[in-house]
Amino acid sequence: MDIQCTQKELALLQEVATAATSLQRETYLVGGFVRDKLLGRPTTDIDFVCVGDALELAGAVAARFRPTPSVDYFKSFGTAHFFLRPDSPDTPPYDLEFVGARKESYHPSSRKPSVEPGTIQDDQLRRDFTINALAISLNPTTYGQLIDPFGGIGDLDKGVIRTPLSPDTTFSDDPLRMMRAIRFATQLGFTIDSNTWKGIVDNAERIRIISQERITDELNKIVEARIPSVGFDLLYKSGLLKLIFPQLVALVGAEYKDGQGHKDNFYHTLQVLDNVAKSSTDRWLRWAALLHDIAKPATKRFEEGHGWTFHGHEVVGGRMVPKIFTALKLPLNDKMKFVRKLVELHLRPISLTKENITDSAVRRLLFDAGDNFESLMILCEADITSKNKQKVKRFLDNFLWVRQRCREVEEKDHIRNWQPPITGELIMEVFGLSPSKPVGIIKDAIKDAMLDGEIPNSYDAAYAFMLKKAAELGLVPVAGQ
């Protein structure tokens, strides 16, 4: 395997080597950058290990560039990093991190190690997997030499994730490495070595000592993988998923009664997630796919003569989204609201394929979806999973028809992101009201009348309708209005 660096990267490494030599600091290029460059994968994170003071080395390297980048020093951790801006604004910056070689020991109740200075061999020994324990010398007499004490190159060739030490030791020391193993297998398309896999299964309970933020960071990386189902399937089979995301595990399995069964909603969900991943890199759209059926266990019922039903699972699922985001420490902002909205709406376009679609139904879908209409349609199309290819084609053709109808109505009525021409403030001003229930009743009535096509989307029509609705409530305009 050859390391595939650009000319800019080779020049950058030479600058680091020169600075290290001037300080007489034994220095190595290590970890993910070496792995990814050997695999031909793009990467901009570059890690360096030196024997001695890494902070001094970081400062010396930064001083060799113009303009001189600002260095962030983390003295308590003995690390430093800085961003090296690229030549083109469209190119992401290199993130250079410097750390002193160290050896670590762990206490069973914590993933935070006791650390002391060490050699490059000590530093490689503490790495999580053989493919991440590779190092390249930047020292004058051995410049460019690959140091591979655990057979990492062979594992890269074979596509295997394997721990350099005993898996029990590796995963007991730092249980997050179990999730990292699954994440790397998902991202790289690798398999997990059988002994390493056994170590994950045997030590799964140790994940409880890891902070939720670190767990969720790994979950997000799996969600963003090219085929994210690989990671979630491994998390389930390892026993980790039931500990970190029990709501998802509740979807597992198909129940039969009187010869009638339902699909396994867990593997259906993973298929939907993969389908979305083929169309979009949006992390939050992928989370919506992961959660779209999350309430099916809570809403599952068997109806005689009909079979299994999940009535209202989209509404219940929407209410579950904030609770799940809170538990996983995902952001409780517009990202969560986006996911909740898609979970709540994911059956609406499907229902439009099964009835004589009316302009009113289309207007309401466009109004409720707003800017998220395209994301909703991607999710709904991804939700069509069946081994019957003709059935899938029939449903997808129906969705093309729904899209066309939505385009026609939107061009005519401009409903998407529509704001009612009559505001609550105007209603209060005309009728001399303070914020109260009648204001909401009138405002909602105007909205419904426009969406149902009773009145056109215009100020004059809305104002006349407001007067009519207010009169029904016994309200009259104040003098001068």
GIFENMO-V754694 format. One record per backbone hydrogen bond with DSSP energy under -1.0 kcal/mol. CO is the residue of the C=O (numbers start at 0). NH is the residue of the N-H. E is the energy in kcal/mol with one decimal. If there is no record, write none. Layout:
co: [CO;CO]
nh: [NH;NH]
e: [E;E]
//
This chain:
co: [2;5;6;7;8;9;10;11;12;13;14;15;16;17;18;19;20;25;26;27;28;30;31;32;33;34;35;36;43;45;46;47;48;49;49;52;53;54;55;56;57;58;60;61;71;73;73;73;77;78;79;80;81;83;87;93;94;95;96;97;98;100;102;104;106;113;115;118;119;120;121;123;128;129;133;134;135;136;141;144;146;150;151;152;153;154;154;158;160;161;165;166;167;168;169;173;174;175;176;177;178;179;180;181;182;183;184;190;192;193;194;195;196;197;198;202;203;204;205;206;210;211;212;213;214;215;216;217;218;219;221;226;227;228;229;230;231;232;233;234;235;239;239;240;244;244;245;247;248;250;256;259;263;264;265;266;267;268;269;270;271;272;273;275;275;281;282;283;284;285;286;290;292;294;300;302;302;306;308;309;311;312;313;314;315;316;319;320;321;322;323;324;332;333;334;335;336;337;338;339;340;341;344;346;347;349;350;354;357;358;359;360;361;362;363;364;365;368;369;371;372;373;374;375;376;377;378;380;382;386;387;388;389;390;391;392;393;394;395;396;397;398;399;400;401;402;403;404;405;406;407;408;409;414;422;423;424;425;426;427;429;435;436;437;438;439;440;441;442;443;444;445;446;447;448;448;449;455;457;458;459;460;461;462;463;464;465;466;467;469;470;477]
nh: [4;9;10;11;12;13;14;15;16;17;18;19;20;21;22;24;23;50;137;48;135;34;35;36;37;38;40;3;94;96;29;98;27;51;100;56;57;58;59;60;61;62;63;64;80;76;77;78;99;73;97;71;95;93;90;83;45;81;47;79;49;117;115;113;109;104;102;122;123;124;125;126;131;132;30;146;28;143;144;136;134;154;155;156;157;158;159;190;192;129;169;170;171;172;173;176;177;179;180;181;182;183;184;185;186;187;188;160;196;197;198;199;200;201;202;205;206;207;208;209;214;215;216;217;218;219;220;221;222;223;224;229;231;232;233;234;235;236;237;240;238;242;243;244;247;248;249;250;251;265;259;256;267;268;269;270;271;272;273;274;275;276;277;278;279;285;286;287;288;289;290;293;295;298;308;305;306;302;300;312;315;316;317;318;319;320;323;324;325;326;327;329;336;337;338;339;340;341;342;343;344;345;347;350;351;352;353;356;361;362;363;364;365;366;367;368;369;371;372;375;376;377;378;379;380;381;382;383;384;388;391;392;393;394;395;396;397;398;399;400;401;402;403;404;405;406;407;408;409;410;411;412;413;417;426;427;428;429;430;432;477;439;440;441;442;443;444;445;446;447;448;449;450;451;453;454;452;457;461;462;463;464;465;466;467;468;469;470;471;474;473;480]
e: [-1.0;-2.5;-2.2;-2.1;-2.5;-1.8;-1.8;-1.9;-2.5;-2.4;-2.3;-2.7;-2.4;-2.2;-1.3;-3.2;-1.1;-2.6;-2.2;-2.5;-2.8;-2.2;-3.0;-2.3;-2.1;-1.5;-3.2;-1.2;-2.7;-2.7;-2.3;-2.1;-2.7;-1.0;-3.1;-1.3;-2.5;-2.0;-2.1;-2.6;-2.6;-1.8;-1.8;-1.8;-2.0;-1.1;-1.2;-1.8;-1.1;-3.1;-3.2;-2.9;-2.6;-2.0;-1.5;-2.7;-2.6;-1.9;-2.7;-1.9;-2.0;-2.1;-1.9;-3.7;-2.1;-1.9;-2.7;-2.2;-2.4;-2.0;-1.0;-1.3;-1.7;-1.2;-1.5;-3.5;-2.8;-3.0;-2.5;-2.5;-1.7;-1.7;-2.3;-2.3;-2.1;-1.3;-2.5;-2.7;-2.5;-2.7;-2.7;-3.0;-2.0;-2.4;-1.7;-2.0;-1.8;-2.0;-2.4;-1.6;-2.7;-3.1;-2.2;-2.0;-3.0;-2.9;-1.1;-2.6;-2.9;-2.3;-1.9;-1.7;-2.4;-2.8;-1.6;-2.0;-2.2;-1.7;-1.8;-1.8;-1.8;-2.9;-1.9;-1.6;-2.2;-2.7;-1.6;-1.9;-2.8;-1.8;-1.5;-1.5;-1.7;-2.6;-2.0;-2.6;-2.1;-2.7;-2.0;-2.3;-1.1;-1.0;-1.7;-3.0;-1.2;-1.2;-1.6;-1.4;-2.0;-1.2;-2.3;-2.4;-2.1;-1.8;-2.1;-1.8;-2.4;-2.6;-2.3;-2.5;-2.6;-2.2;-1.3;-1.4;-2.3;-1.9;-1.8;-1.9;-1.8;-2.1;-1.8;-1.7;-2.2;-1.4;-3.0;-2.4;-3.2;-3.0;-2.2;-1.9;-2.5;-2.3;-1.7;-1.6;-1.4;-1.4;-2.5;-2.8;-2.2;-2.4;-2.5;-2.6;-2.0;-2.1;-2.1;-2.9;-2.5;-2.2;-2.3;-2.5;-1.7;-1.1;-1.7;-2.3;-1.4;-1.2;-1.4;-1.3;-2.0;-2.9;-2.3;-1.9;-2.8;-2.8;-2.6;-2.6;-2.5;-2.2;-1.5;-2.6;-2.4;-2.2;-2.3;-2.6;-2.5;-2.0;-1.3;-1.1;-1.1;-1.0;-2.0;-2.4;-2.4;-2.2;-2.6;-2.4;-1.8;-1.9;-1.7;-1.5;-2.1;-2.9;-2.0;-2.4;-2.5;-2.3;-2.2;-2.4;-2.5;-2.4;-1.5;-3.2;-2.3;-2.6;-2.0;-2.3;-2.2;-2.8;-1.9;-1.9;-2.6;-1.2;-2.2;-2.5;-2.3;-2.6;-2.1;-2.2;-2.1;-2.9;-2.3;-2.1;-2.6;-2.4;-2.3;-1.2;-1.1;-2.0;-2.0;-2.7;-2.3;-2.1;-2.2;-2.0;-1.8;-2.8;-2.6;-2.0;-1.5;-2.9;-1.5;-1.9]
//
